[in-house]
Amino acid sequence: MFHRIFIANRGEVAARLVRACHKMGIEAVCAASQPDLNAAYPYLEEADEVVNLGPGSAAESYLKMEQVVQAAKQSHCTALHPGWGFLAENPRFAALCEQHGITFIGPAPEVMDRMGRKVSSRIAAAAAGLPVVPGSKGLLRSVKEAIEVAQQIGYPVVLKADAGGGGRGIRRCNSEAEVQTAFTEASREALAAFGNGDLYLEKYMLGGRHIEFQILGDGFGKAIHLGERECSIQRRHQKLLEEAPSPVIDAKKRTHYGNLSAEAAAHWNYAGAGTMEYLLADDGNLYFLEMNTRLQVEHPVTEQITGIDIVEAQIRIAAGQGLPCTQEEVHWNGHAIEVRLNAEDPQQDFRPAPGVVEKITFPGDKVRIDTHIVANSKISPFYDSLLAKVIAHGSSREEAIEIMLDCLGRANIQGVPTTAALQQEILNHEDFRSGNFDTLWLGEFLKA
C-alpha cells in the first residue's frame, strides 16, 4: 500500500481525498494555489503537507503538469490522485506521472485517451457490444459532411466536441441552416476550451434521461458495476441533483445494462473507477453517450446505497489489491439523493458569487455533508462555486426526499447566495416527486 499520496486538486474533492487517505492510514500531501492557501479551508490544515503551486489562475497552478509532478516527487509521494476536473482525464498527465515513477490513480493513459475522446469512445463502445446513439461514424471533416449525416439520421441533431465536457462545444440543430451556423460556433468554442476543435454529430433524442452506471475495474480483465445513477436534473448540461437508484430503471434493466457496462470495462482492461453515461430514450432503451474515466462528483449516492467506499477502492486497485468484492456481493440498500449547493444566484442567471462564507451549518443527523467550507472560508473567483454536497439516504425515495428537505430547511448559510432554495423547489415539485422529468425539465421549470 502507498505511504504518501499527492492530491492534485482542490476544494471539496481534495477534502474527500484527504479523509480517504487518513482513513486508510496513508499520508496526504495537498497541492494548493496561493488564493486557496489564504482561503481558510480545513482540509489544508488536516493534510500532512501542503505544496504551493503558485498563482490563482488554474493555468498557472493546478493545470501545470510538470510542476504538479515535480511537487509530487519532491514531497516523496509514490502515488497521485487527480480527483475530478483539472488534469483528471488528461492522458498526457497520467503518462507523465508514470514516467516519473508515480502511480496515477486511474486507468492507463491509452485507455483514458481512447475513452476521453468522444468518437473513439463510441467506436470502442460499439465494438464492446454497447448500444450507441445513431450519428457520424467518425470525426466530421466539413459542414457539408455534417449536413449529409444529419439528413440521413433526421433532425433534430446535436453537434458535439470530440474532446468536450461540461456542456461546452455542444449545439442542438433543427435544420440545415442551423448546422451551418452551429458548426463554426461549436468548433471555435471547443478549440478555445479544449485545444481541439474536432466535432462529431449525433441524433438529438427529445425527452431523454441521463442515466449513468458506476463501474470498478482491476486493470486485468475484471470489472463490476455498482448500479446506476439518475442525473437528469440539469441546467445547460450541468447537473444540480443526482440520485440512486433511478426511479425509472427496474432490476432487469439494471442487471442488463450494468453487466454490459462491466463487461465492456473488463474488455478494455479498465483500472479504477469509471462511469458509463447513457441516454434513456422514449423507446425504453439506453444508448451509450460517453465514459468518464475518473471519480464522479456524484459518487456519494452510490456509496450510500452500496456501502462501498469508491475512493478507497480506487486506491486499493491502483496499489494492486484488486476489486473490493465480486458482482454477486454488490447489494443495494434504500435510496440516496445528492444536491449540489453552489455559491450562485439563481435569480441572476446563476451568476457565481465569490466572497466570504460568514456562517455554514447543517443539521447533524441523517445526512452526509461533503464540503471544504467552514465559517470564514473564501469562495474564490478563480474556480468553481461548489460550497457543499448534501447527501440524504432513506429506506425509500420518498423518505430520502423528506430527509433532504428537512436538512435544507434547517441549513444556515450566510455571506453568499446559494442554490438551496431552488433545490427545495425541485424536491417539492410534483414532477420530481412522481419521477416524471427528463434532461429538459429543469430548463422549462426555470422559465415558468
BASESE-46907 format. One record per residue (C-alpha): residue number from 1; residue in three letters; x negated, y negated, z negated. Coordinates in steps of 0.25 Angstrom, whole numbers, plus 5000, padded with zeros to 4 digits. Each point is the difference from the previous one (the first is absolute). Layout:
% residues N
SITE_NUM_ALA_X_Y_Z
...
***
This chain:
% residues 448
SITE_1_MET_5000_5000_5000
SITE_2_PHE_4996_4986_5003
SITE_3_HIS_4993_4992_4988
SITE_4_ARG_5003_4986_5006
SITE_5_ILE_5010_4995_5011
SITE_6_PHE_4999_4987_5007
SITE_7_ILE_5014_4993_5002
SITE_8_ALA_4999_4992_5013
SITE_9_ASN_5013_4993_4997
SITE_10_ARG_5007_4990_4991
SITE_11_GLY_5013_4997_4993
SITE_12_GLU_5011_5011_4997
SITE_13_VAL_4993_5011_5007
SITE_14_ALA_4987_4998_4993
SITE_15_ALA_5007_5000_4987
SITE_16_ARG_5006_5013_5004
SITE_17_LEU_4987_5006_5004
SITE_18_VAL_4993_4995_4987
SITE_19_ARG_5010_5007_4992
SITE_20_ALA_4999_5013_5008
SITE_21_CYS_4985_5000_4999
SITE_22_HIS_5000_4998_4985
SITE_23_LYS_5011_5011_4998
SITE_24_MET_4990_5010_5007
SITE_25_GLY_4988_4995_4992
SITE_26_ILE_4994_4993_5012
SITE_27_GLU_4993_4986_4999
SITE_28_ALA_5007_4990_5009
SITE_29_VAL_4992_4989_5007
SITE_30_CYS_5009_4989_5006
SITE_31_ALA_4997_4990_5011
SITE_32_ALA_5005_4986_4998
SITE_33_SER_5000_4987_5008
SITE_34_GLN_4996_4987_4992
SITE_35_PRO_5015_4996_4999
SITE_36_ASP_5004_5013_4995
SITE_37_LEU_4989_5000_4989
SITE_38_ASN_5007_4987_4996
SITE_39_ALA_5014_5005_5000
SITE_40_ALA_5001_5007_4987
SITE_41_TYR_5003_5014_5005
SITE_42_PRO_4999_5010_4988
SITE_43_TYR_4995_5011_5009
SITE_44_LEU_4987_4993_5002
SITE_45_GLU_4998_5000_4985
SITE_46_GLU_5003_5014_5000
SITE_47_ALA_4991_5004_5011
SITE_48_ASP_4986_5006_4996
SITE_49_GLU_4993_4990_5009
SITE_50_VAL_5005_4989_5010
SITE_51_VAL_4992_4995_5012
SITE_52_ASN_5002_4986_5006
SITE_53_LEU_5003_5002_5015
SITE_54_GLY_5000_4985_5003
SITE_55_PRO_5010_4989_5005
SITE_56_GLY_5015_5001_5000
SITE_57_SER_5002_5003_5014
SITE_58_ALA_5002_5015_5002
SITE_59_ALA_4991_4999_5013
SITE_60_GLU_4988_4995_4991
SITE_61_SER_5003_5010_4989
SITE_62_TYR_5009_5012_5000
SITE_63_LEU_4998_5002_5015
SITE_64_LYS_4985_4999_5001
SITE_65_MET_4997_5015_5002
SITE_66_GLU_4985_5000_4998
SITE_67_GLN_5001_4991_4988
SITE_68_VAL_5010_5009_4993
SITE_69_VAL_4992_5013_5003
SITE_70_GLN_4988_4993_4994
SITE_71_ALA_5007_4996_4988
SITE_72_ALA_5004_5015_4998
SITE_73_LYS_4986_5004_5002
SITE_74_GLN_4994_4990_4990
SITE_75_SER_5010_5003_4990
SITE_76_HIS_4996_5015_5001
SITE_77_CYS_5014_5005_5004
SITE_78_THR_5001_5013_5008
SITE_79_ALA_5014_4998_5005
SITE_80_LEU_5009_4989_5005
SITE_81_HIS_5015_4998_5000
SITE_82_PRO_5005_4990_5010
SITE_83_GLY_5014_4999_4994
SITE_84_TRP_5009_4995_5011
SITE_85_GLY_4999_4988_5009
SITE_86_PHE_4986_4993_5003
SITE_87_LEU_4991_5012_5004
SITE_88_ALA_5008_5011_4996
SITE_89_GLU_5003_5005_5014
SITE_90_ASN_4987_4996_5007
SITE_91_PRO_4993_5012_5006
SITE_92_ARG_4987_4992_5001
SITE_93_PHE_5000_4997_4986
SITE_94_ALA_5003_5014_4996
SITE_95_ALA_4988_5004_5009
SITE_96_LEU_4991_4990_4994
SITE_97_CYS_5003_5005_4986
SITE_98_GLU_4996_5014_5004
SITE_99_GLN_4988_4995_5007
SITE_100_HIS_4995_4994_4987
SITE_101_GLY_5003_5012_4991
SITE_102_ILE_5013_4995_4994
SITE_103_THR_5012_5009_5001
SITE_104_PHE_5012_4993_5006
SITE_105_ILE_5013_5004_4993
SITE_106_GLY_5008_5002_5012
SITE_107_PRO_5001_5008_5013
SITE_108_ALA_4988_5002_5010
SITE_109_PRO_4996_4988_5008
SITE_110_GLU_5004_5007_5013
SITE_111_VAL_5014_5004_4995
SITE_112_MET_5002_4986_4995
SITE_113_ASP_4996_4994_5013
SITE_114_ARG_5010_5010_5008
SITE_115_MET_5012_4998_4990
SITE_116_GLY_4997_4985_4998
SITE_117_ARG_5002_4996_5015
SITE_118_LYS_5015_5002_5003
SITE_119_VAL_4998_5006_5014
SITE_120_SER_4990_5011_4996
SITE_121_SER_5008_5003_4988
SITE_122_ARG_5013_5002_5009
SITE_123_ILE_4992_5009_5009
SITE_124_ALA_4994_5008_4988
SITE_125_ALA_5014_5001_4993
SITE_126_ALA_5007_5005_5013
SITE_127_ALA_4988_5011_5001
SITE_128_ALA_5003_5004_4986
SITE_129_GLY_5015_5002_5002
SITE_130_LEU_5005_4987_4994
SITE_131_PRO_5012_4993_5008
SITE_132_VAL_4996_4987_5005
SITE_133_VAL_5008_4988_5004
SITE_134_PRO_5001_4999_5015
SITE_135_GLY_4991_4990_5006
SITE_136_SER_4987_4998_5008
SITE_137_LYS_4990_5011_5001
SITE_138_GLY_4988_4992_4998
SITE_139_LEU_4996_4985_4999
SITE_140_LEU_5007_4990_5009
SITE_141_ARG_4991_4995_5011
SITE_142_SER_5009_4988_5004
SITE_143_VAL_5013_4994_4999
SITE_144_LYS_5005_5007_5012
SITE_145_GLU_4997_5013_4994
SITE_146_ALA_5007_4996_4987
SITE_147_ILE_5013_4996_5008
SITE_148_GLU_4999_5014_5008
SITE_149_VAL_5000_5008_4987
SITE_150_ALA_5011_4991_4994
SITE_151_GLN_5009_5003_5012
SITE_152_GLN_4997_5015_4999
SITE_153_ILE_5004_5001_4985
SITE_154_GLY_5010_4989_5000
SITE_155_TYR_5002_4987_4992
SITE_156_PRO_4998_4996_4989
SITE_157_VAL_4985_5003_4999
SITE_158_VAL_4989_4995_4990
SITE_159_LEU_4986_4996_5004
SITE_160_LYS_4990_5004_4989
SITE_161_ALA_4985_4997_4998
SITE_162_ASP_4992_5013_5001
SITE_163_ALA_4992_4995_4988
SITE_164_GLY_5011_4994_4993
SITE_165_GLY_5006_5000_4986
SITE_166_GLY_5008_4991_4991
SITE_167_GLY_5010_4996_5010
SITE_168_ARG_4990_4992_5009
SITE_169_GLY_4999_5002_5015
SITE_170_ILE_5015_5005_5001
SITE_171_ARG_5010_4995_5009
SITE_172_ARG_5014_5005_5003
SITE_173_CYS_5005_4999_5014
SITE_174_ASN_5014_5001_5006
SITE_175_SER_4996_4997_5015
SITE_176_GLU_4989_4999_5010
SITE_177_ALA_4999_4985_4998
SITE_178_GLU_4998_5002_4985
SITE_179_VAL_4989_5010_5003
SITE_180_GLN_4993_4991_5009
SITE_181_THR_4999_4989_4989
SITE_182_ALA_4998_5009_4988
SITE_183_PHE_4989_5008_5006
SITE_184_THR_4990_4988_5000
SITE_185_GLU_5005_4995_4986
SITE_186_ALA_4999_5014_4994
SITE_187_SER_4986_5002_5006
SITE_188_ARG_4995_4987_4996
SITE_189_GLU_5005_5002_4985
SITE_190_ALA_4994_5014_5000
SITE_191_LEU_4986_4995_5005
SITE_192_ALA_5000_4989_4989
SITE_193_ALA_5005_5009_4989
SITE_194_PHE_4992_5013_5003
SITE_195_GLY_4990_4996_5011
SITE_196_ASN_5007_5009_5009
SITE_197_GLY_5011_4995_5010
SITE_198_ASP_5004_5014_5005
SITE_199_LEU_5015_5003_5001
SITE_200_TYR_5009_5012_5002
SITE_201_LEU_5015_5001_5001
SITE_202_GLU_5011_5008_4993
SITE_203_LYS_5015_5001_5001
SITE_204_TYR_5006_4991_4989
SITE_205_MET_5010_5008_4993
SITE_206_LEU_5011_4992_4994
SITE_207_GLY_5005_5003_4986
SITE_208_GLY_4988_5008_4996
SITE_209_ARG_4995_5003_4986
SITE_210_HIS_4985_5000_4996
SITE_211_ILE_4997_5014_4994
SITE_212_GLU_4986_5004_4996
SITE_213_PHE_4994_5013_4994
SITE_214_GLN_4989_5000_4991
SITE_215_ILE_4989_5011_5003
SITE_216_LEU_4987_5004_4993
SITE_217_GLY_4990_5008_5008
SITE_218_ASP_4987_5006_4995
SITE_219_GLY_4992_4997_5013
SITE_220_PHE_4998_5015_5003
SITE_221_GLY_5013_5004_5006
SITE_222_LYS_5010_5000_4989
SITE_223_ALA_5010_4990_4996
SITE_224_ILE_5013_4998_4992
SITE_225_HIS_5011_4990_5001
SITE_226_LEU_5007_4993_4988
SITE_227_GLY_5013_4996_5006
SITE_228_GLU_5005_4988_5007
SITE_229_ARG_5002_4985_4996
SITE_230_GLU_5011_4991_5005
SITE_231_CYS_4994_4987_5004
SITE_232_SER_5011_4993_5009
SITE_233_ILE_5002_4988_4991
SITE_234_GLN_4990_4991_5008
SITE_235_ARG_4999_4985_5005
SITE_236_ARG_4992_4998_5012
SITE_237_HIS_4994_5014_4999
SITE_238_GLN_4995_4998_4986
SITE_239_LYS_5006_5009_4989
SITE_240_LEU_5007_4994_4988
SITE_241_LEU_5006_5012_4993
SITE_242_GLU_4997_5015_5001
SITE_243_GLU_5006_5013_4994
SITE_244_ALA_4998_5015_5000
SITE_245_PRO_5007_5008_5004
SITE_246_SER_5007_4994_5011
SITE_247_PRO_5015_4999_4998
SITE_248_VAL_5002_5006_5015
SITE_249_ILE_4990_5011_5000
SITE_250_ASP_5005_5014_4995
SITE_251_ALA_4992_5011_4996
SITE_252_LYS_5000_5007_5013
SITE_253_LYS_4995_4988_5007
SITE_254_ARG_4989_4997_4989
SITE_255_THR_4995_5014_5002
SITE_256_HIS_5000_5000_5015
SITE_257_TYR_4993_4986_5002
SITE_258_GLY_4992_5001_4987
SITE_259_ASN_4994_5014_5005
SITE_260_LEU_4998_4994_5014
SITE_261_SER_4992_4988_4994
SITE_262_ALA_4991_5009_4991
SITE_263_GLU_4997_5010_5012
SITE_264_ALA_4996_4988_5009
SITE_265_ALA_4991_4995_4989
SITE_266_ALA_4994_5013_4998
SITE_267_HIS_4998_5002_5015
SITE_268_TRP_4992_4987_4999
SITE_269_ASN_4992_5004_4988
SITE_270_TYR_5005_4988_4993
SITE_271_ALA_4994_4996_4987
SITE_272_GLY_5007_4993_4989
SITE_273_ALA_5013_4992_4999
SITE_274_GLY_5007_4996_5013
SITE_275_THR_5014_4996_5004
SITE_276_MET_5008_5005_5012
SITE_277_GLU_5009_4989_5004
SITE_278_TYR_5013_5003_5008
SITE_279_LEU_5012_4994_5005
SITE_280_LEU_5014_5006_4997
SITE_281_ALA_5008_4998_5013
SITE_282_ASP_5015_5000_5002
SITE_283_ASP_4999_5014_5005
SITE_284_GLY_4996_5005_4986
SITE_285_ASN_4986_5004_5005
SITE_286_LEU_4987_4994_4994
SITE_287_TYR_4989_4994_5010
SITE_288_PHE_4986_4998_4997
SITE_289_LEU_4995_4986_5000
SITE_290_GLU_4986_5000_4994
SITE_291_MET_4991_5005_4989
SITE_292_ASN_4995_4991_4989
SITE_293_THR_4986_5006_4996
SITE_294_ARG_5000_4995_4986
SITE_295_LEU_5007_4998_4987
SITE_296_GLN_5013_4993_5001
SITE_297_VAL_5005_4988_4992
SITE_298_GLU_5013_5009_4997
SITE_299_HIS_4993_5012_4996
SITE_300_PRO_5005_4999_4985
SITE_301_VAL_5014_5004_5004
SITE_302_THR_4995_5013_5005
SITE_303_GLU_4991_5002_4987
SITE_304_GLN_5012_4998_4992
SITE_305_ILE_5009_5011_5006
SITE_306_THR_4989_5010_5002
SITE_307_GLY_4991_4997_4988
SITE_308_ILE_4988_5001_5009
SITE_309_ASP_4989_4989_4998
SITE_310_ILE_4997_4996_5015
SITE_311_VAL_4988_4992_4996
SITE_312_GLU_4994_5011_4992
SITE_313_ALA_5003_5010_5011
SITE_314_GLN_4992_4991_5010
SITE_315_ILE_4988_4999_4991
SITE_316_ARG_5000_5015_4997
SITE_317_ILE_5002_5003_5015
SITE_318_ALA_4988_4991_5003
SITE_319_ALA_4992_5007_4989
SITE_320_GLY_5002_5013_5007
SITE_321_GLN_5010_5006_4990
SITE_322_GLY_5011_5002_5010
SITE_323_LEU_5015_4998_4999
SITE_324_PRO_5007_4998_4986
SITE_325_CYS_5010_5011_5003
SITE_326_THR_5007_5009_5011
SITE_327_GLN_5012_4996_5007
SITE_328_GLU_5008_5010_4992
SITE_329_GLU_4996_4993_4987
SITE_330_VAL_5005_4986_5005
SITE_331_HIS_5014_4997_4993
SITE_332_TRP_5008_4987_5001
SITE_333_ASN_5007_4995_4987
SITE_334_GLY_5010_4989_5001
SITE_335_HIS_4999_4987_5008
SITE_336_ALA_4991_4988_5000
SITE_337_ILE_5001_4986_5005
SITE_338_GLU_4989_4990_5001
SITE_339_VAL_5002_4985_5003
SITE_340_ARG_4988_4990_5003
SITE_341_LEU_5000_4987_4993
SITE_342_ASN_4993_4990_5008
SITE_343_ALA_4997_4985_4996
SITE_344_GLU_5008_4995_5012
SITE_345_ASP_5012_4991_5001
SITE_346_PRO_5012_5007_5008
SITE_347_GLN_5007_4987_5001
SITE_348_GLN_4988_4994_5008
SITE_349_ASP_4999_5012_5010
SITE_350_PHE_4991_5008_4990
SITE_351_ARG_4989_4990_5000
SITE_352_PRO_4989_5005_4991
SITE_353_ALA_4999_4992_4987
SITE_354_PRO_4985_5000_4994
SITE_355_GLY_4999_4995_4986
SITE_356_VAL_4998_5004_4986
SITE_357_VAL_5010_5010_4994
SITE_358_GLU_5003_4994_4986
SITE_359_LYS_5008_5012_4995
SITE_360_ILE_5003_5014_5005
SITE_361_THR_5007_5010_4991
SITE_362_PHE_5008_5013_5003
SITE_363_PRO_5008_5009_4992
SITE_364_GLY_4991_5010_4994
SITE_365_ASP_5009_5012_5002
SITE_366_LYS_5005_5009_5012
SITE_367_VAL_4991_4993_5010
SITE_368_ARG_4986_5001_5006
SITE_369_ILE_4994_4987_5003
SITE_370_ASP_4988_4999_5009
SITE_371_THR_4993_4987_4999
SITE_372_HIS_4987_4992_4999
SITE_373_ILE_5007_4988_4994
SITE_374_VAL_5002_4994_4986
SITE_375_ALA_5003_4987_4995
SITE_376_ASN_4990_4989_5005
SITE_377_SER_4996_5009_5012
SITE_378_LYS_4999_4992_5013
SITE_379_ILE_5006_5004_5013
SITE_380_SER_4990_4996_5011
SITE_381_PRO_5004_4994_5013
SITE_382_PHE_4989_5009_5007
SITE_383_TYR_5007_5013_4998
SITE_384_ASP_5014_5007_5000
SITE_385_SER_5010_4995_4990
SITE_386_LEU_5003_5013_4993
SITE_387_LEU_5003_4998_4985
SITE_388_ALA_5004_5014_4995
SITE_389_LYS_5007_5012_5005
SITE_390_VAL_5012_5005_4991
SITE_391_ILE_5003_5015_5001
SITE_392_ALA_5013_5006_4994
SITE_393_HIS_5002_5015_4998
SITE_394_GLY_5013_5006_4997
SITE_395_SER_5007_5013_5001
SITE_396_SER_5008_4995_5011
SITE_397_ARG_4999_4989_5010
SITE_398_GLU_5012_4993_4993
SITE_399_GLU_4992_5000_4987
SITE_400_ALA_4987_4995_5006
SITE_401_ILE_5008_4988_5006
SITE_402_GLU_5005_4997_4986
SITE_403_ILE_4987_5001_4994
SITE_404_MET_4994_4991_5010
SITE_405_LEU_5011_4990_4999
SITE_406_ASP_4999_5000_4985
SITE_407_CYS_4984_4998_5001
SITE_408_LEU_5001_4988_5010
SITE_409_GLY_5011_4994_4992
SITE_410_ARG_4992_4999_4987
SITE_411_ALA_4986_4997_5007
SITE_412_ASN_4995_4987_4997
SITE_413_ILE_4990_4994_5011
SITE_414_GLN_4997_4985_4999
SITE_415_GLY_4991_4991_5008
SITE_416_VAL_5002_5005_5014
SITE_417_PRO_5013_5003_5008
SITE_418_THR_5002_5015_5002
SITE_419_THR_5009_5010_5008
SITE_420_ALA_5006_5006_4988
SITE_421_ALA_5014_4993_5002
SITE_422_LEU_5000_5005_5014
SITE_423_GLN_4997_5014_4996
SITE_424_GLN_5011_5000_4990
SITE_425_GLU_5010_4996_5011
SITE_426_ILE_4995_5011_5009
SITE_427_LEU_5002_5010_4989
SITE_428_ASN_5014_4995_4997
SITE_429_HIS_5004_5000_5014
SITE_430_GLU_5011_5011_5004
SITE_431_ASP_4992_5003_5013
SITE_432_PHE_4988_5004_4992
SITE_433_ARG_5008_5007_4989
SITE_434_SER_5006_5009_5010
SITE_435_GLY_4987_5002_5008
SITE_436_ASN_5006_4993_5012
SITE_437_PHE_4988_4992_5006
SITE_438_ASP_4989_5000_5010
SITE_439_THR_4988_4992_5003
SITE_440_LEU_5008_4989_5006
SITE_441_TRP_5009_4999_4988
SITE_442_LEU_4992_4990_4991
SITE_443_GLY_4999_4990_5012
SITE_444_GLU_5015_5000_5001
SITE_445_PHE_5002_4999_4985
SITE_446_LEU_4990_4988_5000
SITE_447_LYS_5008_4993_5011
SITE_448_ALA_5013_5001_4993
***
